[in-house]
Amino acid sequence: MITNKKIYFASDQHFGAPTVEQSKIREQKFINWLDSIKNDADIIFLLGDLFDFWFEYKTAVPKGYVRILGKLAELRDSGIQIHFFVGNHDLWMNGYFEKELNIPVYHSPKEFIFANKTFLIGHGDGLGPGDKGYKRMKKVFTNPFSKWLYRWLHPDLGIKLAQHLSVKNKLISGEEDVKFLGEENEWLAQYCRKKLTEKHYDYFVFGHRHMPLEIDISENAKYINTGDWITHFTYGVFDGTELLLKSY
């Protein structure tokens, strides 16, 4: 970390939903937040579901999102590091962010060390016990043959179909998952406890649950969920000493 700089974490913006008009209001609010942190940000972690749907064809990407993509390009060109973890709504990324924005993209949780603190960071979907329906669906979504078949759909049809499913299919939208299960029963917290038996982490940072959460996994390990930018407008910030949840 650069001295006097901070690391920021945000997830689950779901731009494009529920309508383009409503999404643009939230998109502008998120851009305003990015502007507010750009002077002291060393690194920004985007923890997935930035878009409610994203699929990269070989020569096309979904229409729209010019303002958020332009802002990310501006921040990256200014020297701020940005890391992107795909979520269950935008997992079909295949080089666009790397080539156009110089932003690395990760498809599974990854370990980082900052200021002698060890972080395990990811989106959070499909981790821990339960969620079997979605886990089966994710295997289909990430299967190379399934993706090859989908690319044969014209983008006008493929994107329209996927946008409909991302809102209407509860396994994809996670509509029924936005309920606090209790610190012992939260499946991401259970995942963190299991990982802690294998190796020490100071912080586990995930999204996906759409709820800002701070759960002590042990005396010196904490699970942070960054919430969302639909109802909570929350984010995490690490100042080199501790990681805190804040709202914008």
KOLLO-593917 format. One line per 5 residues: number of its first residue (from 1); their letters; for each residue x, y negated, z negated of N, C-alpha, C. Coordinates in nm, 3 decimals. Example, Ala and Ser with C-alpha at 12.3 -4.5 7.8 and 13.67 -1.06 7.14 Angstrom:
BEGIN
1 = AS = 1.319/0.569/-0.780/1.230/0.450/-0.780/1.320/0.330/-0.780 ~ 1.285/0.225/-0.708/1.367/0.106/-0.714/1.290/-0.003/-0.787
END
This chain:
BEGIN
1 = MITNK = 0.082/0.120/0.000/0.000/0.000/0.000/0.086/-0.125/0.000 ~ 0.038/-0.227/0.067/0.103/-0.358/0.063/0.063/-0.426/-0.069 ~ 0.160/-0.485/-0.136/0.133/-0.553/-0.263/0.027/-0.662/-0.245 ~ -0.065/-0.669/-0.340/-0.174/-0.767/-0.340/-0.279/-0.742/-0.230 ~ -0.272/-0.626/-0.168/-0.374/-0.588/-0.071/-0.460/-0.477/-0.129
6 = KIYFA = -0.572/-0.448/-0.064/-0.668/-0.350/-0.115/-0.705/-0.249/-0.006 ~ -0.760/-0.138/-0.052/-0.811/-0.035/0.039/-0.962/-0.027/0.021 ~ -1.034/-0.031/0.133/-1.180/-0.032/0.130/-1.237/0.096/0.191 ~ -1.354/0.137/0.138/-1.422/0.258/0.183/-1.570/0.226/0.206 ~ -1.624/0.268/0.320/-1.766/0.248/0.347/-1.816/0.360/0.438
11 = SDQHF = -1.945/0.390/0.426/-2.000/0.500/0.506/-2.148/0.479/0.533 ~ -2.200/0.560/0.624/-2.344/0.575/0.647/-2.415/0.444/0.682 ~ -2.365/0.382/0.789/-2.432/0.264/0.841/-2.548/0.301/0.934 ~ -2.536/0.411/1.006/-2.642/0.462/1.093/-2.693/0.356/1.191 ~ -2.599/0.286/1.254/-2.640/0.185/1.351/-2.712/0.251/1.469
16 = GAPTV = -2.819/0.185/1.511/-2.905/0.238/1.616/-3.038/0.286/1.561 ~ -3.049/0.303/1.431/-3.173/0.352/1.368/-3.224/0.251/1.265 ~ -3.353/0.249/1.238/-3.456/0.327/1.306/-3.495/0.270/1.442 ~ -3.467/0.140/1.463/-3.487/0.078/1.594/-3.366/-0.010/1.622 ~ -3.349/-0.045/1.749/-3.237/-0.131/1.787/-3.247/-0.265/1.716
21 = EQSKI = -3.367/-0.321/1.709/-3.386/-0.453/1.648/-3.351/-0.452/1.500 ~ -3.399/-0.352/1.427/-3.370/-0.344/1.284/-3.223/-0.313/1.260 ~ -3.166/-0.233/1.348/-3.026/-0.196/1.333/-2.935/-0.317/1.349 ~ -2.968/-0.407/1.440/-2.881/-0.523/1.465/-2.870/-0.612/1.342 ~ -2.976/-0.619/1.263/-2.971/-0.699/1.140/-2.868/-0.640/1.044
26 = REQKF = -2.873/-0.508/1.026/-2.778/-0.440/0.938/-2.636/-0.444/0.996 ~ -2.627/-0.432/1.128/-2.496/-0.438/1.193/-2.428/-0.572/1.167 ~ -2.504/-0.681/1.177/-2.447/-0.812/1.153/-2.405/-0.828/1.007 ~ -2.483/-0.770/0.915/-2.447/-0.776/0.773/-2.316/-0.702/0.748 ~ -2.298/-0.587/0.812/-2.175/-0.510/0.796/-2.056/-0.585/0.856
31 = INWLD = -2.078/-0.650/0.969/-1.971/-0.730/1.031/-1.934/-0.847/0.940 ~ -2.033/-0.910/0.877/-2.004/-1.018/0.782/-1.919/-0.966/0.667 ~ -1.950/-0.844/0.620/-1.870/-0.784/0.514/-1.726/-0.761/0.560 ~ -1.710/-0.709/0.679/-1.575/-0.688/0.733/-1.498/-0.820/0.740 ~ -1.566/-0.925/0.781/-1.501/-1.057/0.783/-1.461/-1.103/0.643
36 = SIKND = -1.544/-1.066/0.545/-1.517/-1.112/0.407/-1.398/-1.041/0.344 ~ -1.361/-0.924/0.396/-1.251/-0.848/0.334/-1.123/-0.850/0.418 ~ -1.127/-0.910/0.536/-1.013/-0.894/0.627/-0.885/-0.962/0.578 ~ -0.898/-1.060/0.488/-0.777/-1.129/0.440/-0.701/-1.051/0.334 ~ -0.768/-0.959/0.264/-0.696/-0.883/0.161/-0.701/-0.732/0.186
41 = ADIIF = -0.750/-0.691/0.302/-0.758/-0.548/0.333/-0.627/-0.498/0.393 ~ -0.574/-0.393/0.333/-0.459/-0.323/0.390/-0.507/-0.209/0.478 ~ -0.606/-0.133/0.427/-0.661/-0.018/0.499/-0.812/-0.016/0.479 ~ -0.884/0.023/0.585/-1.028/0.042/0.578/-1.059/0.185/0.619 ~ -1.130/0.256/0.532/-1.176/0.391/0.563/-1.325/0.386/0.596
46 = LLGDL = -1.360/0.431/0.714/-1.500/0.448/0.753/-1.531/0.596/0.744 ~ -1.622/0.632/0.653/-1.640/0.772/0.615/-1.756/0.841/0.685 ~ -1.787/0.799/0.807/-1.882/0.874/0.887/-2.021/0.817/0.896 ~ -2.093/0.860/1.000/-2.228/0.812/1.032/-2.231/0.661/1.049 ~ -2.126/0.608/1.112/-2.130/0.467/1.152/-2.245/0.447/1.249
51 = FDFWF = -2.268/0.547/1.333/-2.377/0.544/1.430/-2.478/0.652/1.393 ~ -2.605/0.626/1.423/-2.706/0.729/1.400/-2.694/0.840/1.504 ~ -2.637/0.806/1.618/-2.601/0.908/1.716/-2.486/0.857/1.801 ~ -2.391/0.946/1.826/-2.276/0.913/1.912/-2.231/1.040/1.981 ~ -2.223/1.034/2.113/-2.171/1.147/2.190/-2.086/1.090/2.304
56 = EYKTA = -1.966/1.141/2.316/-1.875/1.093/2.421/-1.877/1.187/2.541 ~ -1.938/1.138/2.649/-1.922/1.205/2.776/-1.782/1.173/2.829 ~ -1.740/1.242/2.935/-1.605/1.218/2.986/-1.587/1.074/3.035 ~ -1.694/1.015/3.090/-1.682/0.880/3.145/-1.787/0.784/3.091 ~ -1.852/0.819/2.980/-1.957/0.732/2.925/-1.968/0.752/2.775
61 = VPKGY = -2.006/0.643/2.706/-2.040/0.648/2.564/-2.175/0.578/2.548 ~ -2.244/0.597/2.436/-2.376/0.534/2.419/-2.371/0.382/2.434 ~ -2.474/0.329/2.495/-2.487/0.185/2.517/-2.507/0.112/2.385 ~ -2.453/-0.011/2.379/-2.471/-0.094/2.261/-2.348/-0.094/2.172 ~ -2.364/-0.147/2.049/-2.259/-0.148/1.947/-2.139/-0.234/1.986
66 = VRILG = -2.159/-0.329/2.076/-2.048/-0.412/2.123/-1.990/-0.494/2.008 ~ -2.075/-0.547/1.921/-2.026/-0.635/1.815/-1.944/-0.560/1.711 ~ -1.991/-0.442/1.670/-1.915/-0.369/1.569/-1.786/-0.313/1.629 ~ -1.792/-0.265/1.752/-1.670/-0.214/1.816/-1.570/-0.327/1.838 ~ -1.619/-0.444/1.877/-1.531/-0.558/1.895/-1.467/-0.602/1.765
71 = KLAEL = -1.544/-0.599/1.655/-1.489/-0.638/1.524/-1.383/-0.539/1.479 ~ -1.407/-0.410/1.498/-1.307/-0.310/1.461/-1.180/-0.328/1.543 ~ -1.195/-0.359/1.672/-1.078/-0.383/1.756/-1.000/-0.505/1.707 ~ -1.073/-0.611/1.670/-1.009/-0.733/1.618/-0.930/-0.704/1.491 ~ -0.991/-0.632/1.397/-0.923/-0.601/1.271/-0.802/-0.512/1.295
76 = RDSGI = -0.819/-0.414/1.383/-0.707/-0.323/1.410/-0.592/-0.399/1.478 ~ -0.624/-0.488/1.571/-0.521/-0.565/1.640/-0.450/-0.661/1.545 ~ -0.517/-0.700/1.436/-0.455/-0.791/1.340/-0.358/-0.719/1.247 ~ -0.354/-0.586/1.256/-0.260/-0.509/1.174/-0.323/-0.429/1.062 ~ -0.455/-0.443/1.041/-0.522/-0.365/0.938/-0.538/-0.221/0.985
81 = QIHFF = -0.497/-0.127/0.902/-0.517/0.014/0.935/-0.664/0.050/0.917 ~ -0.717/0.129/1.010/-0.853/0.178/1.000/-0.851/0.329/1.026 ~ -0.917/0.404/0.938/-0.928/0.548/0.955/-1.076/0.584/0.963 ~ -1.108/0.673/1.055/-1.249/0.710/1.075/-1.268/0.860/1.055 ~ -1.364/0.896/0.968/-1.405/1.034/0.948/-1.542/1.053/1.012
86 = VGNHD = -1.555/1.151/1.099/-1.684/1.171/1.164/-1.785/1.221/1.062 ~ -1.912/1.183/1.082/-2.020/1.233/1.000/-2.103/1.332/1.077 ~ -2.216/1.373/1.023/-2.301/1.468/1.093/-2.380/1.404/1.205 ~ -2.385/1.270/1.211/-2.454/1.201/1.320/-2.360/1.156/1.431 ~ -2.232/1.146/1.403/-2.139/1.098/1.507/-2.018/1.191/1.519
91 = LWMNG = -2.044/1.321/1.506/-1.932/1.416/1.506/-1.881/1.448/1.646 ~ -1.952/1.399/1.750/-1.908/1.432/1.887/-1.813/1.325/1.941 ~ -1.708/1.298/1.867/-1.605/1.204/1.910/-1.490/1.280/1.972 ~ -1.438/1.225/2.081/-1.337/1.301/2.154/-1.236/1.209/2.224 ~ -1.179/1.115/2.147/-1.071/1.035/2.202/-1.099/0.889/2.226
96 = YFEKE = -1.226/0.848/2.227/-1.258/0.708/2.259/-1.203/0.612/2.155 ~ -1.224/0.641/2.027/-1.174/0.552/1.922/-1.022/0.547/1.922 ~ -0.959/0.661/1.946/-0.813/0.663/1.948/-0.758/0.581/2.064 ~ -0.815/0.598/2.182/-0.761/0.533/2.302/-0.797/0.385/2.310 ~ -0.922/0.352/2.278/-0.970/0.215/2.295/-0.942/0.126/2.175
101 = LNIPV = -0.945/0.184/2.054/-0.935/0.103/1.933/-0.810/0.133/1.851 ~ -0.737/0.236/1.889/-0.618/0.277/1.814/-0.654/0.314/1.670 ~ -0.768/0.380/1.656/-0.817/0.424/1.524/-0.815/0.576/1.521 ~ -0.740/0.638/1.430/-0.740/0.784/1.420/-0.874/0.836/1.370 ~ -0.914/0.951/1.422/-1.042/1.012/1.388/-1.017/1.150/1.328
106 = YHSPK = -1.084/1.179/1.216/-1.067/1.306/1.146/-1.200/1.381/1.143 ~ -1.192/1.512/1.158/-1.312/1.596/1.160/-1.327/1.681/1.034 ~ -1.239/1.663/0.938/-1.247/1.736/0.811/-1.180/1.650/0.704 ~ -1.205/1.679/0.576/-1.143/1.599/0.468/-0.991/1.600/0.478 ~ -0.932/1.488/0.437/-0.787/1.472/0.447/-0.733/1.408/0.320
111 = EFIFA = -0.613/1.449/0.283/-0.548/1.399/0.163/-0.462/1.277/0.194 ~ -0.468/1.177/0.106/-0.384/1.058/0.115/-0.328/1.028/-0.023 ~ -0.213/0.963/-0.027/-0.155/0.919/-0.154/-0.129/0.769/-0.145 ~ -0.187/0.695/-0.239/-0.169/0.550/-0.247/-0.136/0.514/-0.391 ~ -0.030/0.437/-0.410/0.009/0.390/-0.544/0.014/0.506/-0.644
116 = NKTFL = 0.072/0.616/-0.600/0.088/0.736/-0.684/-0.045/0.800/-0.725 ~ -0.153/0.764/-0.657/-0.283/0.827/-0.679/-0.315/0.914/-0.557 ~ -0.361/1.036/-0.584/-0.393/1.128/-0.475/-0.543/1.126/-0.447 ~ -0.577/1.106/-0.320/-0.716/1.096/-0.275/-0.748/1.212/-0.182 ~ -0.868/1.268/-0.195/-0.923/1.357/-0.094/-1.045/1.285/-0.036
121 = IGHGD = -1.040/1.260/0.094/-1.137/1.170/0.158/-1.205/1.242/0.274 ~ -1.335/1.222/0.289/-1.409/1.281/0.401/-1.550/1.228/0.406 ~ -1.630/1.282/0.500/-1.770/1.241/0.506/-1.851/1.314/0.399 ~ -1.837/1.446/0.393/-1.903/1.522/0.288/-2.006/1.622/0.334 ~ -2.045/1.619/0.462/-2.148/1.711/0.508/-2.095/1.854/0.515
126 = GLGPG = -2.180/1.947/0.474/-2.145/2.088/0.483/-2.046/2.137/0.379 ~ -2.013/2.055/0.281/-1.918/2.096/0.177/-1.992/2.144/0.054 ~ -1.930/2.235/-0.018/-1.990/2.283/-0.141/-2.098/2.387/-0.116 ~ -2.167/2.431/-0.221/-2.270/2.534/-0.208/-2.399/2.478/-0.148 ~ -2.484/2.569/-0.101/-2.614/2.527/-0.050/-2.604/2.465/0.089
131 = DKGYK = -2.711/2.392/0.128/-2.716/2.323/0.257/-2.696/2.421/0.372 ~ -2.748/2.544/0.357/-2.719/2.650/0.454/-2.780/2.622/0.591 ~ -2.899/2.562/0.593/-2.962/2.530/0.720/-2.878/2.436/0.803 ~ -2.829/2.330/0.739/-2.745/2.236/0.812/-2.613/2.299/0.854 ~ -2.555/2.383/0.768/-2.428/2.448/0.800/-2.441/2.534/0.925
136 = RMKKV = -2.553/2.604/0.938/-2.576/2.683/1.060/-2.590/2.592/1.181 ~ -2.664/2.482/1.162/-2.683/2.388/1.272/-2.550/2.325/1.314 ~ -2.464/2.295/1.217/-2.336/2.232/1.248/-2.249/2.325/1.332 ~ -2.255/2.455/1.305/-2.179/2.550/1.385/-2.220/2.545/1.531 ~ -2.350/2.526/1.554/-2.399/2.513/1.691/-2.351/2.382/1.753
141 = FTNPF = -2.363/2.273/1.676/-2.325/2.141/1.726/-2.178/2.134/1.764 ~ -2.093/2.200/1.687/-1.949/2.189/1.709/-1.895/2.299/1.799 ~ -1.980/2.392/1.841/-1.935/2.499/1.931/-1.898/2.441/2.067 ~ -1.778/2.471/2.118/-1.735/2.416/2.248/-1.832/2.446/2.362 ~ -1.892/2.564/2.363/-1.986/2.598/2.469/-2.113/2.513/2.459
146 = SKWLY = -2.160/2.491/2.336/-2.279/2.406/2.317/-2.252/2.264/2.368 ~ -2.135/2.212/2.335/-2.102/2.076/2.379/-2.087/2.070/2.530 ~ -2.032/2.176/2.589/-2.018/2.181/2.736/-2.155/2.180/2.802 ~ -2.249/2.259/2.749/-2.384/2.261/2.804/-2.451/2.125/2.792 ~ -2.435/2.061/2.675/-2.501/1.931/2.652/-2.451/1.826/2.750
151 = RWLHP = -2.323/1.832/2.785/-2.267/1.732/2.876/-2.330/1.738/3.015 ~ -2.395/1.849/3.047/-2.459/1.858/3.178/-2.590/1.781/3.182 ~ -2.642/1.743/3.063/-2.760/1.656/3.062/-2.719/1.515/3.103 ~ -2.800/1.451/3.185/-2.773/1.311/3.218/-2.778/1.229/3.089 ~ -2.686/1.131/3.072/-2.685/1.052/2.948/-2.820/0.989/2.913
156 = DLGIK = -2.898/0.946/3.013/-3.028/0.887/2.983/-3.119/0.986/2.912 ~ -3.109/1.114/2.950/-3.190/1.217/2.887/-3.125/1.267/2.758 ~ -2.996/1.296/2.764/-2.925/1.352/2.649/-2.925/1.260/2.529 ~ -2.900/1.132/2.551/-2.895/1.036/2.440/-3.034/1.012/2.383 ~ -3.134/1.002/2.470/-3.271/0.981/2.422/-3.317/1.099/2.338
161 = LAQHL = -3.289/1.220/2.384/-3.326/1.340/2.309/-3.257/1.344/2.173 ~ -3.127/1.316/2.172/-3.050/1.322/2.048/-3.095/1.215/1.949 ~ -3.126/1.094/1.998/-3.172/0.989/1.910/-3.305/1.026/1.845 ~ -3.392/1.092/1.920/-3.519/1.138/1.864/-3.496/1.241/1.754 ~ -3.407/1.338/1.781/-3.381/1.444/1.684/-3.312/1.390/1.559
166 = SVKNK = -3.222/1.292/1.577/-3.146/1.242/1.463/-3.236/1.176/1.360 ~ -3.350/1.124/1.405/-3.445/1.060/1.314/-3.550/1.159/1.264 ~ -3.598/1.246/1.354/-3.713/1.331/1.321/-3.675/1.463/1.253 ~ -3.558/1.517/1.286/-3.519/1.647/1.230/-3.458/1.626/1.092 ~ -3.525/1.676/0.989/-3.482/1.649/0.852/-3.348/1.715/0.819
171 = LISGE = -3.316/1.826/0.887/-3.185/1.888/0.864/-3.073/1.796/0.910 ~ -3.099/1.721/1.018/-2.997/1.629/1.069/-3.001/1.498/0.993 ~ -3.120/1.443/0.975/-3.132/1.310/0.914/-3.098/1.312/0.766 ~ -3.114/1.429/0.702/-3.086/1.437/0.559/-3.190/1.367/0.474 ~ -3.310/1.347/0.531/-3.414/1.270/0.463/-3.448/1.327/0.325
176 = EDVKF = -3.447/1.460/0.313/-3.486/1.521/0.187/-3.369/1.536/0.091 ~ -3.249/1.496/0.135/-3.131/1.511/0.050/-3.105/1.390/-0.038 ~ -3.176/1.280/-0.014/-3.147/1.157/-0.087/-3.218/1.159/-0.222 ~ -3.183/1.256/-0.301/-3.238/1.272/-0.435/-3.123/1.312/-0.526 ~ -3.107/1.239/-0.636/-2.999/1.271/-0.729/-3.030/1.402/-0.799
181 = LGEEN = -2.935/1.495/-0.794/-2.957/1.630/-0.847/-2.903/1.648/-0.988 ~ -2.841/1.544/-1.043/-2.775/1.557/-1.173/-2.627/1.585/-1.154 ~ -2.544/1.534/-1.245/-2.400/1.543/-1.228/-2.351/1.688/-1.213 ~ -2.415/1.780/-1.282/-2.372/1.920/-1.274/-2.417/1.987/-1.146 ~ -2.528/1.940/-1.088/-2.586/2.008/-0.973/-2.555/1.942/-0.839
186 = EWLAQ = -2.500/1.822/-0.841/-2.462/1.758/-0.715/-2.361/1.848/-0.643 ~ -2.396/1.891/-0.520/-2.312/1.992/-0.455/-2.176/1.937/-0.413 ~ -2.165/1.809/-0.386/-2.032/1.753/-0.358/-1.947/1.747/-0.485 ~ -2.011/1.723/-0.599/-1.938/1.726/-0.726/-1.889/1.868/-0.755 ~ -1.972/1.966/-0.722/-1.931/2.106/-0.739/-1.813/2.139/-0.648
191 = YCRKK = -1.817/2.088/-0.527/-1.705/2.107/-0.434/-1.577/2.046/-0.491 ~ -1.589/1.926/-0.548/-1.473/1.859/-0.605/-1.415/1.939/-0.722 ~ -1.502/1.993/-0.806/-1.454/2.071/-0.920/-1.378/2.195/-0.873 ~ -1.426/2.257/-0.766/-1.356/2.374/-0.713/-1.220/2.335/-0.656 ~ -1.216/2.223/-0.582/-1.088/2.178/-0.524/-0.988/2.143/-0.634
196 = LTEKH = -1.040/2.096/-0.746/-0.953/2.056/-0.856/-0.883/2.177/-0.920 ~ -0.941/2.296/-0.903/-0.875/2.416/-0.955/-0.756/2.456/-0.868 ~ -0.752/2.404/-0.746/-0.644/2.437/-0.653/-0.531/2.334/-0.657 ~ -0.569/2.209/-0.683/-0.470/2.101/-0.682/-0.529/1.978/-0.750 ~ -0.443/1.897/-0.810/-0.494/1.777/-0.877/-0.519/1.665/-0.775
201 = YDYFV = -0.634/1.603/-0.788/-0.667/1.481/-0.714/-0.717/1.378/-0.815 ~ -0.675/1.255/-0.796/-0.724/1.149/-0.883/-0.863/1.103/-0.839 ~ -0.884/1.099/-0.707/-1.012/1.053/-0.654/-1.058/1.140/-0.538 ~ -1.187/1.175/-0.542/-1.255/1.236/-0.429/-1.351/1.129/-0.375 ~ -1.339/1.095/-0.248/-1.421/0.987/-0.193/-1.498/1.040/-0.072
206 = FGHRH = -1.631/1.039/-0.082/-1.716/1.090/0.025/-1.834/0.998/0.049 ~ -1.902/1.021/0.159/-2.027/0.954/0.190/-2.137/1.058/0.198 ~ -2.222/1.046/0.300/-2.324/1.145/0.337/-2.446/1.148/0.245 ~ -2.428/1.128/0.115/-2.541/1.142/0.022/-2.632/1.019/0.019 ~ -2.585/0.908/0.076/-2.665/0.784/0.081/-2.697/0.731/-0.058
211 = MPLEI = -2.619/0.771/-0.156/-2.637/0.722/-0.293/-2.502/0.682/-0.349 ~ -2.489/0.559/-0.403/-2.363/0.524/-0.470/-2.351/0.603/-0.600 ~ -2.245/0.682/-0.610/-2.226/0.769/-0.726/-2.084/0.760/-0.779 ~ -2.071/0.765/-0.911/-1.942/0.777/-0.978/-1.956/0.888/-1.081 ~ -1.888/1.000/-1.058/-1.899/1.116/-1.146/-1.760/1.160/-1.189
216 = DISEN = -1.740/1.169/-1.319/-1.613/1.220/-1.371/-1.608/1.371/-1.353 ~ -1.507/1.416/-1.278/-1.489/1.558/-1.252/-1.405/1.621/-1.363 ~ -1.313/1.543/-1.416/-1.234/1.583/-1.533/-1.192/1.454/-1.603 ~ -1.104/1.467/-1.702/-1.060/1.348/-1.774/-0.986/1.249/-1.685 ~ -0.921/1.299/-1.581/-0.842/1.210/-1.495/-0.870/1.232/-1.347
221 = AKYIN = -0.991/1.273/-1.315/-1.032/1.288/-1.175/-1.176/1.242/-1.161 ~ -1.204/1.168/-1.054/-1.337/1.110/-1.035/-1.384/1.131/-0.892 ~ -1.514/1.160/-0.880/-1.580/1.168/-0.749/-1.658/1.039/-0.726 ~ -1.630/0.974/-0.615/-1.698/0.851/-0.577/-1.775/0.875/-0.448 ~ -1.904/0.842/-0.446/-1.979/0.842/-0.321/-2.012/0.698/-0.286
226 = TGDWI = -1.982/0.660/-0.163/-1.988/0.519/-0.125/-2.127/0.468/-0.093 ~ -2.230/0.554/-0.102/-2.366/0.506/-0.079/-2.396/0.489/0.068 ~ -2.465/0.380/0.105/-2.497/0.357/0.246/-2.515/0.208/0.273 ~ -2.538/0.178/0.403/-2.566/0.041/0.447/-2.706/0.033/0.508 ~ -2.797/0.108/0.445/-2.937/0.104/0.484/-3.021/0.044/0.371
231 = THFTY = -2.998/0.095/0.250/-3.071/0.044/0.133/-2.980/-0.009/0.023 ~ -2.857/0.043/0.012/-2.772/0.007/-0.102/-2.664/-0.096/-0.067 ~ -2.609/-0.091/0.055/-2.503/-0.184/0.098/-2.387/-0.183/-0.001 ~ -2.337/-0.063/-0.026/-2.231/-0.043/-0.125/-2.103/0.004/-0.057 ~ -1.992/-0.014/-0.127/-1.862/0.024/-0.073/-1.766/0.048/-0.190
236 = GVFDG = -1.656/0.115/-0.161/-1.552/0.137/-0.260/-1.433/0.049/-0.231 ~ -1.362/0.009/-0.336/-1.241/-0.072/-0.319/-1.136/-0.027/-0.420 ~ -1.016/-0.001/-0.370/-0.904/0.041/-0.454/-0.799/-0.069/-0.452 ~ -0.764/-0.120/-0.571/-0.672/-0.232/-0.581/-0.529/-0.191/-0.617 ~ -0.503/-0.060/-0.612/-0.372/-0.011/-0.650/-0.368/0.046/-0.790
241 = TELLL = -0.473/0.015/-0.867/-0.484/0.065/-1.004/-0.605/0.155/-1.023 ~ -0.723/0.108/-0.978/-0.843/0.188/-0.991/-0.935/0.168/-0.872 ~ -1.021/0.266/-0.852/-1.119/0.263/-0.744/-1.256/0.230/-0.803 ~ -1.320/0.125/-0.751/-1.447/0.080/-0.803/-1.552/0.077/-0.693 ~ -1.678/0.097/-0.732/-1.792/0.080/-0.641/-1.845/-0.062/-0.654
246 = KSY = -1.871/-0.123/-0.541/-1.929/-0.258/-0.541/-2.040/-0.266/-0.437 ~ -2.120/-0.371/-0.448/-2.228/-0.391/-0.351/-2.210/-0.526/-0.283 ~ -2.259/-0.536/-0.159/-2.246/-0.659/-0.082/-2.383/-0.723/-0.067
END
